[in-house]
Amino acid sequence: MPITVSNLTKIFGRQYAVNNLSFEAKKGEILGFLGPNGAGKTTTMKMICCYLHKDQGKIIVDGLDTEIQPLEVQRKIGYLAEQNPLYKDMYVKEFLEFIASIHQLQNKKSRINEVIELTGLEKEQNKIIGTLSKGYKQRVGLAQAIIHDPTVLILDEPTAGLDMNQLLEIRQLIQDLGKEKTVIFSSHIMQEVEALCNKVVIINNGEKVADESLASLQQRMAGSHTTHILFERFHDGQKEWLDKLNGAISVQRQDSGWVVTSTVDTDIRPLIFKEAYQKGETILEIYNEKANVEDVFRQLTKTNGDD
């Protein structure tokens, strides 16, 4: 398991910034690490990266203990901080050469050219970082995070400040990187989480409140399935047999179709298909409505503060 966090605790004065937090992230997994401001996300990320000392618990990164082998752990991690600290007086390519030298890369020139192409910085590589837009500064931050080809990526708000075209490009890059690496991805943009993440961990006031796949979380928080059906020919007689399906709670008309609410542990669509086929009914459209990600997030997190 590339990342295992066990009973992690961090205390500032009398305040528990992180309280007995445990979770895992696998190779090839993009984990959405979510929570309101002050939940402890950034504090946790800094402890994983060995930038902040933990008070209790254990963190294992790619088989290495952060307390015993911090430098070896840092070689395994690429980190993009939320504030994205950059040397703004340096040129883009000059900065990446500097970072490559810190990592003591042997193939420095070819690797720099590779990450410049990956992050779409070709036209900006000879510009001073301070003159770049916020979106391109984010790209430079992402380039420095991946230049040493780490096995783990910790990305704190990586799409902040990007326009729609840039956002789609960086999203695709993160998805590609997530096929071979372990990615912990923090964002306040719920659409990004839905598009990118295989799994989510949500924390509130330093404590874990959810740890599961996004689809599972949406289903669990909804408390039931909501299935929308559009038949080729609509008639009131359809309600009678839909009502009798195993797991159906209610059937309501919606325009020229039906909305079936069923128990949370029942995906009623296979039963609908089977019954419709037997009755000679043609289904033009059928889908389960997911719980809104933002609503799920609000249900699980109630208070705000500072990380």
Phi and psi in degrees as GROMACS dihedral restraints (atoms count N, CA, C in turn):
[ dihedral_restraints ]
;  ai    aj    ak    al  type     phi  dphi    fc
    3     4     5     6     1   -56.3    20    10
    4     5     6     7     1   -40.0    20    10
    6     7     8     9     1  -132.1    20    10
    7     8     9    10     1   124.9    20    10
    9    10    11    12     1  -129.3    20    10
   10    11    12    13     1   118.8    20    10
   12    13    14    15     1  -110.3    20    10
   13    14    15    16     1   123.5    20    10
   15    16    17    18     1  -126.7    20    10
   16    17    18    19     1   120.7    20    10
   18    19    20    21     1    50.1    20    10
   19    20    21    22     1    42.0    20    10
   21    22    23    24     1   -74.3    20    10
   22    23    24    25     1   131.2    20    10
   24    25    26    27     1  -137.9    20    10
   25    26    27    28     1   136.5    20    10
   27    28    29    30     1  -136.7    20    10
   28    29    30    31     1   127.3    20    10
   30    31    32    33     1  -120.3    20    10
   31    32    33    34     1   128.7    20    10
   33    34    35    36     1  -110.1    20    10
   34    35    36    37     1   108.0    20    10
   36    37    38    39     1    66.0    20    10
   37    38    39    40     1  -114.6    20    10
   39    40    41    42     1  -105.9    20    10
   40    41    42    43     1     1.4    20    10
   42    43    44    45     1   -98.5    20    10
   43    44    45    46     1   130.7    20    10
   45    46    47    48     1   -84.2    20    10
   46    47    48    49     1   104.7    20    10
   48    49    50    51     1   -74.0    20    10
   49    50    51    52     1   -37.1    20    10
   51    52    53    54     1  -135.7    20    10
   52    53    54    55     1   131.1    20    10
   54    55    56    57     1  -128.3    20    10
   55    56    57    58     1   101.3    20    10
   57    58    59    60     1    56.4    20    10
   58    59    60    61     1    48.0    20    10
   60    61    62    63     1   -89.2    20    10
   61    62    63    64     1   131.7    20    10
   63    64    65    66     1  -135.4    20    10
   64    65    66    67     1   135.6    20    10
   66    67    68    69     1  -166.6    20    10
   67    68    69    70     1   168.2    20    10
   69    70    71    72     1  -131.8    20    10
   70    71    72    73     1   151.9    20    10
   72    73    74    75     1  -134.6    20    10
   73    74    75    76     1   127.6    20    10
   75    76    77    78     1   -92.7    20    10
   76    77    78    79     1   163.8    20    10
   78    79    80    81     1   -65.0    20    10
   79    80    81    82     1   139.4    20    10
   81    82    83    84     1    77.1    20    10
   82    83    84    85     1    17.6    20    10
   84    85    86    87     1  -121.2    20    10
   85    86    87    88     1   134.6    20    10
   87    88    89    90     1  -103.4    20    10
   88    89    90    91     1   110.4    20    10
   90    91    92    93     1   -99.5    20    10
   91    92    93    94     1   121.4    20    10
   93    94    95    96     1   -81.3    20    10
   94    95    96    97     1   119.1    20    10
   96    97    98    99     1  -106.9    20    10
   97    98    99   100     1   105.4    20    10
   99   100   101   102     1  -120.6    20    10
  100   101   102   103     1   157.5    20    10
  102   103   104   105     1   165.9    20    10
  103   104   105   106     1   157.9    20    10
  105   106   107   108     1   -68.8    20    10
  106   107   108   109     1   169.2    20    10
  108   109   110   111     1   -56.6    20    10
  109   110   111   112     1   132.4    20    10
  111   112   113   114     1    90.4    20    10
  112   113   114   115     1     2.0    20    10
  114   115   116   117     1   -73.6    20    10
  115   116   117   118     1   -23.7    20    10
  117   118   119   120     1   112.5    20    10
  118   119   120   121     1    11.3    20    10
  120   121   122   123     1   -63.0    20    10
  121   122   123   124     1   -54.7    20    10
  123   124   125   126     1   -64.2    20    10
  124   125   126   127     1   -38.7    20    10
  126   127   128   129     1   -59.9    20    10
  127   128   129   130     1   -43.9    20    10
  129   130   131   132     1   -63.9    20    10
  130   131   132   133     1   -44.6    20    10
  132   133   134   135     1   -60.7    20    10
  133   134   135   136     1   -41.2    20    10
  135   136   137   138     1   -66.0    20    10
  136   137   138   139     1   -34.3    20    10
  138   139   140   141     1   -70.0    20    10
  139   140   141   142     1   -38.5    20    10
  141   142   143   144     1   -62.5    20    10
  142   143   144   145     1   -37.6    20    10
  144   145   146   147     1   -82.6    20    10
  145   146   147   148     1     0.8    20    10
  147   148   149   150     1    67.6    20    10
  148   149   150   151     1    24.8    20    10
  150   151   152   153     1   -92.1    20    10
  151   152   153   154     1   -12.9    20    10
  153   154   155   156     1  -139.6    20    10
  154   155   156   157     1   133.3    20    10
  156   157   158   159     1   -79.0    20    10
  157   158   159   160     1   135.8    20    10
  159   160   161   162     1   -85.1    20    10
  160   161   162   163     1   156.0    20    10
  162   163   164   165     1   -92.5    20    10
  163   164   165   166     1   -36.0    20    10
  165   166   167   168     1  -146.7    20    10
  166   167   168   169     1   163.2    20    10
  168   169   170   171     1    97.6    20    10
  169   170   171   172     1  -171.9    20    10
  171   172   173   174     1  -143.8    20    10
  172   173   174   175     1   140.6    20    10
  174   175   176   177     1  -127.9    20    10
  175   176   177   178     1   123.1    20    10
  177   178   179   180     1  -114.7    20    10
  178   179   180   181     1   125.6    20    10
  180   181   182   183     1  -120.0    20    10
  181   182   183   184     1   112.6    20    10
  183   184   185   186     1    51.9    20    10
  184   185   186   187     1    42.6    20    10
  186   187   188   189     1    85.1    20    10
  187   188   189   190     1    -0.1    20    10
  189   190   191   192     1  -110.2    20    10
  190   191   192   193     1   137.8    20    10
  192   193   194   195     1   -85.1    20    10
  193   194   195   196     1   124.8    20    10
  195   196   197   198     1   -62.9    20    10
  196   197   198   199     1   -26.4    20    10
  198   199   200   201     1   -79.5    20    10
  199   200   201   202     1   -35.3    20    10
  201   202   203   204     1   -89.4    20    10
  202   203   204   205     1   -36.9    20    10
  204   205   206   207     1  -129.1    20    10
  205   206   207   208     1    59.1    20    10
  207   208   209   210     1   -61.6    20    10
  208   209   210   211     1   -41.1    20    10
  210   211   212   213     1   -66.8    20    10
  211   212   213   214     1   -40.1    20    10
  213   214   215   216     1   -64.6    20    10
  214   215   216   217     1   -38.0    20    10
  216   217   218   219     1   -62.7    20    10
  217   218   219   220     1   -45.2    20    10
  219   220   221   222     1   -63.8    20    10
  220   221   222   223     1   -28.6    20    10
  222   223   224   225     1   -68.6    20    10
  223   224   225   226     1   -23.2    20    10
  225   226   227   228     1   -86.3    20    10
  226   227   228   229     1   -14.0    20    10
  228   229   230   231     1  -111.4    20    10
  229   230   231   232     1   138.6    20    10
  231   232   233   234     1  -109.0    20    10
  232   233   234   235     1   128.0    20    10
  234   235   236   237     1  -125.3    20    10
  235   236   237   238     1   127.0    20    10
  237   238   239   240     1  -114.2    20    10
  238   239   240   241     1   107.6    20    10
  240   241   242   243     1   -74.6    20    10
  241   242   243   244     1   156.2    20    10
  243   244   245   246     1   -60.2    20    10
  244   245   246   247     1   -40.8    20    10
  246   247   248   249     1   -80.9    20    10
  247   248   249   250     1   -12.4    20    10
  249   250   251   252     1    49.9    20    10
  250   251   252   253     1    66.2    20    10
  252   253   254   255     1   -68.3    20    10
  253   254   255   256     1   122.9    20    10
  255   256   257   258     1  -130.6    20    10
  256   257   258   259     1   155.1    20    10
  258   259   260   261     1   -83.6    20    10
  259   260   261   262     1    97.3    20    10
  261   262   263   264     1   -71.7    20    10
  262   263   264   265     1   -15.4    20    10
  264   265   266   267     1   -89.3    20    10
  265   266   267   268     1    -4.6    20    10
  267   268   269   270     1   -92.6    20    10
  268   269   270   271     1   154.4    20    10
  270   271   272   273     1   -75.5    20    10
  271   272   273   274     1   154.1    20    10
  273   274   275   276     1   -55.0    20    10
  274   275   276   277     1   -52.8    20    10
  276   277   278   279     1   -66.2    20    10
  277   278   279   280     1   -36.8    20    10
  279   280   281   282     1   -62.1    20    10
  280   281   282   283     1   -43.3    20    10
  282   283   284   285     1   -62.7    20    10
  283   284   285   286     1   -43.8    20    10
  285   286   287   288     1   -67.4    20    10
  286   287   288   289     1   -33.0    20    10
  288   289   290   291     1   -64.4    20    10
  289   290   291   292     1   -38.8    20    10
  291   292   293   294     1   -63.7    20    10
  292   293   294   295     1   -46.4    20    10
  294   295   296   297     1   -64.8    20    10
  295   296   297   298     1   -40.3    20    10
  297   298   299   300     1   -62.9    20    10
  298   299   300   301     1   -35.8    20    10
  300   301   302   303     1   -68.4    20    10
  301   302   303   304     1   -37.9    20    10
  303   304   305   306     1   -60.4    20    10
  304   305   306   307     1   -40.2    20    10
  306   307   308   309     1   -81.2    20    10
  307   308   309   310     1    -1.1    20    10
  309   310   311   312     1    54.7    20    10
  310   311   312   313     1    46.0    20    10
  312   313   314   315     1   -71.3    20    10
  313   314   315   316     1   139.2    20    10
  315   316   317   318     1   -81.9    20    10
  316   317   318   319     1   -38.9    20    10
  318   319   320   321     1   -99.0    20    10
  319   320   321   322     1    49.5    20    10
  321   322   323   324     1   -56.3    20    10
  322   323   324   325     1   -51.3    20    10
  324   325   326   327     1   -62.1    20    10
  325   326   327   328     1   -47.6    20    10
  327   328   329   330     1   -68.1    20    10
  328   329   330   331     1   -35.7    20    10
  330   331   332   333     1   -69.8    20    10
  331   332   333   334     1   -39.1    20    10
  333   334   335   336     1   -61.4    20    10
  334   335   336   337     1   -45.8    20    10
  336   337   338   339     1   -62.1    20    10
  337   338   339   340     1   -35.7    20    10
  339   340   341   342     1   -66.5    20    10
  340   341   342   343     1   -46.5    20    10
  342   343   344   345     1   -73.0    20    10
  343   344   345   346     1   -29.6    20    10
  345   346   347   348     1   -61.9    20    10
  346   347   348   349     1   -42.6    20    10
  348   349   350   351     1   -68.8    20    10
  349   350   351   352     1   -42.7    20    10
  351   352   353   354     1   -59.8    20    10
  352   353   354   355     1   -39.4    20    10
  354   355   356   357     1   -96.4    20    10
  355   356   357   358     1     5.2    20    10
  357   358   359   360     1    69.7    20    10
  358   359   360   361     1    37.8    20    10
  360   361   362   363     1  -105.1    20    10
  361   362   363   364     1    13.8    20    10
  363   364   365   366     1   -54.7    20    10
  364   365   366   367     1   -46.5    20    10
  366   367   368   369     1   -77.2    20    10
  367   368   369   370     1   -14.8    20    10
  369   370   371   372     1  -106.0    20    10
  370   371   372   373     1    -3.8    20    10
  372   373   374   375     1   -63.7    20    10
  373   374   375   376     1   -23.6    20    10
  375   376   377   378     1  -104.7    20    10
  376   377   378   379     1    18.8    20    10
  378   379   380   381     1  -102.5    20    10
  379   380   381   382     1   156.0    20    10
  381   382   383   384     1   -74.2    20    10
  382   383   384   385     1   133.8    20    10
  384   385   386   387     1   -56.2    20    10
  385   386   387   388     1   -39.7    20    10
  387   388   389   390     1   -63.0    20    10
  388   389   390   391     1   -18.9    20    10
  390   391   392   393     1   -90.5    20    10
  391   392   393   394     1    -5.8    20    10
  393   394   395   396     1   -79.1    20    10
  394   395   396   397     1   156.4    20    10
  396   397   398   399     1   -68.9    20    10
  397   398   399   400     1   164.9    20    10
  399   400   401   402     1   -60.2    20    10
  400   401   402   403     1   -37.7    20    10
  402   403   404   405     1   -62.0    20    10
  403   404   405   406     1   -42.8    20    10
  405   406   407   408     1   -73.3    20    10
  406   407   408   409     1   -29.7    20    10
  408   409   410   411     1   -64.2    20    10
  409   410   411   412     1   -36.7    20    10
  411   412   413   414     1   -62.3    20    10
  412   413   414   415     1   -38.9    20    10
  414   415   416   417     1   -64.1    20    10
  415   416   417   418     1   -40.2    20    10
  417   418   419   420     1   -63.2    20    10
  418   419   420   421     1   -41.6    20    10
  420   421   422   423     1   -61.8    20    10
  421   422   423   424     1   -40.2    20    10
  423   424   425   426     1   -68.8    20    10
  424   425   426   427     1   -36.9    20    10
  426   427   428   429     1   -62.3    20    10
  427   428   429   430     1   -43.5    20    10
  429   430   431   432     1   -68.1    20    10
  430   431   432   433     1   -27.4    20    10
  432   433   434   435     1   -72.7    20    10
  433   434   435   436     1   -29.4    20    10
  435   436   437   438     1  -105.9    20    10
  436   437   438   439     1    -1.6    20    10
  438   439   440   441     1   -61.6    20    10
  439   440   441   442     1   -30.7    20    10
  441   442   443   444     1   -95.1    20    10
  442   443   444   445     1    14.3    20    10
  444   445   446   447     1    53.0    20    10
  445   446   447   448     1    59.0    20    10
  447   448   449   450     1   -72.0    20    10
  448   449   450   451     1   159.2    20    10
  450   451   452   453     1   -84.6    20    10
  451   452   453   454     1   -19.5    20    10
  453   454   455   456     1  -127.4    20    10
  454   455   456   457     1   135.0    20    10
  456   457   458   459     1  -118.0    20    10
  457   458   459   460     1   128.6    20    10
  459   460   461   462     1  -113.4    20    10
  460   461   462   463     1   110.2    20    10
  462   463   464   465     1  -118.5    20    10
  463   464   465   466     1   111.9    20    10
  465   466   467   468     1  -100.7    20    10
  466   467   468   469     1   105.2    20    10
  468   469   470   471     1    54.7    20    10
  469   470   471   472     1    55.0    20    10
  471   472   473   474     1   -70.7    20    10
  472   473   474   475     1   -19.4    20    10
  474   475   476   477     1  -101.1    20    10
  475   476   477   478     1     8.9    20    10
  477   478   479   480     1   -62.2    20    10
  478   479   480   481     1   130.8    20    10
  480   481   482   483     1    84.8    20    10
  481   482   483   484     1     2.4    20    10
  483   484   485   486     1   -87.9    20    10
  484   485   486   487     1   142.7    20    10
  486   487   488   489     1   -78.2    20    10
  487   488   489   490     1   176.6    20    10
  489   490   491   492     1   -61.5    20    10
  490   491   492   493     1   -42.4    20    10
  492   493   494   495     1   -66.3    20    10
  493   494   495   496     1   -43.9    20    10
  495   496   497   498     1   -63.0    20    10
  496   497   498   499     1   -41.5    20    10
  498   499   500   501     1   -59.5    20    10
  499   500   501   502     1   -44.4    20    10
  501   502   503   504     1   -65.3    20    10
  502   503   504   505     1   -37.9    20    10
  504   505   506   507     1   -67.5    20    10
  505   506   507   508     1   -45.4    20    10
  507   508   509   510     1   -68.7    20    10
  508   509   510   511     1   -36.3    20    10
  510   511   512   513     1   -59.3    20    10
  511   512   513   514     1   -43.9    20    10
  513   514   515   516     1   -64.7    20    10
  514   515   516   517     1   -39.6    20    10
  516   517   518   519     1   -62.5    20    10
  517   518   519   520     1   -44.9    20    10
  519   520   521   522     1   -62.8    20    10
  520   521   522   523     1   -41.2    20    10
  522   523   524   525     1   -61.0    20    10
  523   524   525   526     1   -42.5    20    10
  525   526   527   528     1   -65.2    20    10
  526   527   528   529     1   -43.3    20    10
  528   529   530   531     1   -64.2    20    10
  529   530   531   532     1   -34.9    20    10
  531   532   533   534     1   -69.6    20    10
  532   533   534   535     1   -12.2    20    10
  534   535   536   537     1   -72.0    20    10
  535   536   537   538     1   -29.6    20    10
  537   538   539   540     1  -114.5    20    10
  538   539   540   541     1   -18.0    20    10
  540   541   542   543     1  -116.5    20    10
  541   542   543   544     1   173.1    20    10
  543   544   545   546     1   -99.3    20    10
  544   545   546   547     1   125.9    20    10
  546   547   548   549     1  -121.2    20    10
  547   548   549   550     1   126.0    20    10
  549   550   551   552     1  -106.0    20    10
  550   551   552   553     1   120.9    20    10
  552   553   554   555     1  -123.9    20    10
  553   554   555   556     1   118.4    20    10
  555   556   557   558     1  -107.3    20    10
  556   557   558   559     1   134.7    20    10
  558   559   560   561     1  -158.3    20    10
  559   560   561   562     1   151.2    20    10
  561   562   563   564     1   -97.4    20    10
  562   563   564   565     1    -2.9    20    10
  564   565   566   567     1   -93.5    20    10
  565   566   567   568     1   104.2    20    10
  567   568   569   570     1   -63.9    20    10
  568   569   570   571     1   -30.8    20    10
  570   571   572   573     1   -64.3    20    10
  571   572   573   574     1   -35.2    20    10
  573   574   575   576     1   -66.8    20    10
  574   575   576   577     1   -41.5    20    10
  576   577   578   579     1   -61.3    20    10
  577   578   579   580     1   -45.0    20    10
  579   580   581   582     1   -64.2    20    10
  580   581   582   583     1   -36.3    20    10
  582   583   584   585     1   -77.8    20    10
  583   584   585   586     1   -29.8    20    10
  585   586   587   588     1  -106.3    20    10
  586   587   588   589     1   -33.2    20    10
  588   589   590   591     1   -93.7    20    10
  589   590   591   592     1   137.3    20    10
  591   592   593   594     1   -80.7    20    10
  592   593   594   595     1   -29.5    20    10
  594   595   596   597     1  -148.6    20    10
  595   596   597   598     1   152.8    20    10
  597   598   599   600     1  -128.7    20    10
  598   599   600   601     1   142.2    20    10
  600   601   602   603     1  -118.5    20    10
  601   602   603   604     1   123.4    20    10
  603   604   605   606     1  -113.8    20    10
  604   605   606   607     1   130.0    20    10
  606   607   608   609     1  -120.9    20    10
  607   608   609   610     1   152.0    20    10
  609   610   611   612     1  -144.6    20    10
  610   611   612   613     1   128.0    20    10
  612   613   614   615     1    53.3    20    10
  613   614   615   616     1    38.2    20    10
  615   616   617   618     1    80.7    20    10
  616   617   618   619     1    -0.6    20    10
  618   619   620   621     1  -117.3    20    10
  619   620   621   622     1   146.1    20    10
  621   622   623   624     1   -74.3    20    10
  622   623   624   625     1   131.3    20    10
  624   625   626   627     1  -117.7    20    10
  625   626   627   628     1   -10.7    20    10
  627   628   629   630     1  -158.9    20    10
  628   629   630   631     1   145.7    20    10
  630   631   632   633     1  -158.2    20    10
  631   632   633   634     1    88.7    20    10
  633   634   635   636     1  -168.8    20    10
  634   635   636   637     1   177.2    20    10
  636   637   638   639     1   -64.8    20    10
  637   638   639   640     1   152.4    20    10
  639   640   641   642     1   -63.0    20    10
  640   641   642   643     1   -41.1    20    10
  642   643   644   645     1   -62.4    20    10
  643   644   645   646     1   -42.5    20    10
  645   646   647   648     1   -64.7    20    10
  646   647   648   649     1   -40.6    20    10
  648   649   650   651     1   -65.5    20    10
  649   650   651   652     1   -44.1    20    10
  651   652   653   654     1   -60.7    20    10
  652   653   654   655     1   -42.6    20    10
  654   655   656   657     1   -66.5    20    10
  655   656   657   658     1   -44.5    20    10
  657   658   659   660     1   -64.5    20    10
  658   659   660   661     1   -42.6    20    10
  660   661   662   663     1   -72.7    20    10
  661   662   663   664     1   -27.9    20    10
  663   664   665   666     1   -68.0    20    10
  664   665   666   667     1   -32.7    20    10
  666   667   668   669     1    82.4    20    10
  667   668   669   670     1    -9.2    20    10
  669   670   671   672     1  -166.2    20    10
  670   671   672   673     1   165.1    20    10
  672   673   674   675     1   -91.4    20    10
  673   674   675   676     1   141.5    20    10
  675   676   677   678     1  -119.4    20    10
  676   677   678   679     1   113.3    20    10
  678   679   680   681     1  -111.8    20    10
  679   680   681   682     1   125.3    20    10
  681   682   683   684     1   -99.5    20    10
  682   683   684   685     1   132.4    20    10
  684   685   686   687     1  -130.1    20    10
  685   686   687   688     1   134.2    20    10
  687   688   689   690     1  -123.5    20    10
  688   689   690   691     1   115.5    20    10
  690   691   692   693     1   -90.7    20    10
  691   692   693   694     1   157.5    20    10
  693   694   695   696     1   -63.1    20    10
  694   695   696   697     1   -41.2    20    10
  696   697   698   699     1  -125.0    20    10
  697   698   699   700     1   120.5    20    10
  699   700   701   702     1   -91.2    20    10
  700   701   702   703     1   136.4    20    10
  702   703   704   705     1  -154.9    20    10
  703   704   705   706     1   156.2    20    10
  705   706   707   708     1   -64.1    20    10
  706   707   708   709     1   -22.8    20    10
  708   709   710   711     1   -65.2    20    10
  709   710   711   712     1   -20.2    20    10
  711   712   713   714     1   -65.3    20    10
  712   713   714   715     1   -31.9    20    10
  714   715   716   717     1   -62.2    20    10
  715   716   717   718     1   -34.5    20    10
  717   718   719   720     1   -61.3    20    10
  718   719   720   721     1   -48.1    20    10
  720   721   722   723     1   -80.6    20    10
  721   722   723   724     1   -25.0    20    10
  723   724   725   726     1   -66.4    20    10
  724   725   726   727     1   -39.0    20    10
  726   727   728   729     1   -60.5    20    10
  727   728   729   730     1   -30.2    20    10
  729   730   731   732     1   -87.5    20    10
  730   731   732   733     1    -5.2    20    10
  732   733   734   735     1   -66.6    20    10
  733   734   735   736     1   141.5    20    10
  735   736   737   738     1   -61.5    20    10
  736   737   738   739     1   123.7    20    10
  738   739   740   741     1    97.6    20    10
  739   740   741   742     1   -11.8    20    10
  741   742   743   744     1   -70.6    20    10
  742   743   744   745     1   132.8    20    10
  744   745   746   747     1  -101.4    20    10
  745   746   747   748     1   -43.3    20    10
  747   748   749   750     1  -154.5    20    10
  748   749   750   751     1   156.7    20    10
  750   751   752   753     1  -131.5    20    10
  751   752   753   754     1   122.6    20    10
  753   754   755   756     1  -125.2    20    10
  754   755   756   757     1   142.2    20    10
  756   757   758   759     1   -76.0    20    10
  757   758   759   760     1   139.5    20    10
  759   760   761   762     1  -137.6    20    10
  760   761   762   763     1   106.8    20    10
  762   763   764   765     1    54.2    20    10
  763   764   765   766     1  -118.4    20    10
  765   766   767   768     1  -105.0    20    10
  766   767   768   769     1    27.6    20    10
  768   769   770   771     1  -140.0    20    10
  769   770   771   772     1  -168.7    20    10
  771   772   773   774     1  -128.1    20    10
  772   773   774   775     1   150.3    20    10
  774   775   776   777     1  -119.9    20    10
  775   776   777   778     1   118.4    20    10
  777   778   779   780     1  -107.7    20    10
  778   779   780   781     1   124.4    20    10
  780   781   782   783     1   -98.8    20    10
  781   782   783   784     1   127.7    20    10
  783   784   785   786     1  -129.8    20    10
  784   785   786   787     1   167.0    20    10
  786   787   788   789     1   -62.2    20    10
  787   788   789   790     1   152.6    20    10
  789   790   791   792     1   -61.4    20    10
  790   791   792   793     1   -28.2    20    10
  792   793   794   795     1   -92.8    20    10
  793   794   795   796     1    10.5    20    10
  795   796   797   798     1  -125.3    20    10
  796   797   798   799     1   115.9    20    10
  798   799   800   801     1   -91.3    20    10
  799   800   801   802     1   105.7    20    10
  801   802   803   804     1   -81.9    20    10
  802   803   804   805     1    -5.1    20    10
  804   805   806   807     1   -59.8    20    10
  805   806   807   808     1   -43.7    20    10
  807   808   809   810     1   -59.4    20    10
  808   809   810   811     1   -36.6    20    10
  810   811   812   813     1   -67.6    20    10
  811   812   813   814     1   -37.1    20    10
  813   814   815   816     1   -65.6    20    10
  814   815   816   817     1   -45.2    20    10
  816   817   818   819     1   -59.4    20    10
  817   818   819   820     1   -46.1    20    10
  819   820   821   822     1   -63.1    20    10
  820   821   822   823     1   -46.8    20    10
  822   823   824   825     1   -68.3    20    10
  823   824   825   826     1   -39.0    20    10
  825   826   827   828     1   -63.2    20    10
  826   827   828   829     1   -41.1    20    10
  828   829   830   831     1   -62.3    20    10
  829   830   831   832     1   -44.5    20    10
  831   832   833   834     1   -65.0    20    10
  832   833   834   835     1   -28.9    20    10
  834   835   836   837     1   -96.5    20    10
  835   836   837   838     1     4.0    20    10
  837   838   839   840     1    72.7    20    10
  838   839   840   841     1    22.7    20    10
  840   841   842   843     1   -89.8    20    10
  841   842   843   844     1   141.3    20    10
  843   844   845   846     1  -106.5    20    10
  844   845   846   847     1   124.2    20    10
  846   847   848   849     1   -95.3    20    10
  847   848   849   850     1   122.1    20    10
  849   850   851   852     1   -87.5    20    10
  850   851   852   853     1   -31.1    20    10
  852   853   854   855     1  -156.0    20    10
  853   854   855   856     1   138.5    20    10
  855   856   857   858     1  -151.5    20    10
  856   857   858   859     1   133.6    20    10
  858   859   860   861     1  -158.2    20    10
  859   860   861   862     1   153.4    20    10
  861   862   863   864     1   -92.4    20    10
  862   863   864   865     1   131.4    20    10
  864   865   866   867     1   -84.7    20    10
  865   866   867   868     1   125.8    20    10
  867   868   869   870     1   -84.4    20    10
  868   869   870   871     1   154.5    20    10
  870   871   872   873     1   -65.6    20    10
  871   872   873   874     1   140.5    20    10
  873   874   875   876     1   -62.6    20    10
  874   875   876   877     1   128.8    20    10
  876   877   878   879     1   -60.4    20    10
  877   878   879   880     1   -40.5    20    10
  879   880   881   882     1   -64.9    20    10
  880   881   882   883     1   -37.9    20    10
  882   883   884   885     1   -65.5    20    10
  883   884   885   886     1   -41.6    20    10
  885   886   887   888     1   -60.0    20    10
  886   887   888   889     1   -45.9    20    10
  888   889   890   891     1   -59.5    20    10
  889   890   891   892     1   -44.9    20    10
  891   892   893   894     1   -65.6    20    10
  892   893   894   895     1   -35.4    20    10
  894   895   896   897     1   -63.1    20    10
  895   896   897   898     1   -35.2    20    10
  897   898   899   900     1   -91.6    20    10
  898   899   900   901     1   -17.4    20    10
  900   901   902   903     1  -127.0    20    10
  901   902   903   904     1   127.1    20    10
  903   904   905   906     1  -118.3    20    10
  904   905   906   907     1   -23.5    20    10
  906   907   908   909     1  -122.1    20    10
  907   908   909   910     1   157.9    20    10
  909   910   911   912     1  -125.4    20    10
  910   911   912   913     1   163.8    20    10
  912   913   914   915     1  -174.7    20    10
  913   914   915   916     1  -142.0    20    10
  915   916   917   918     1  -126.4    20    10
  916   917   918   919     1   142.6    20    10
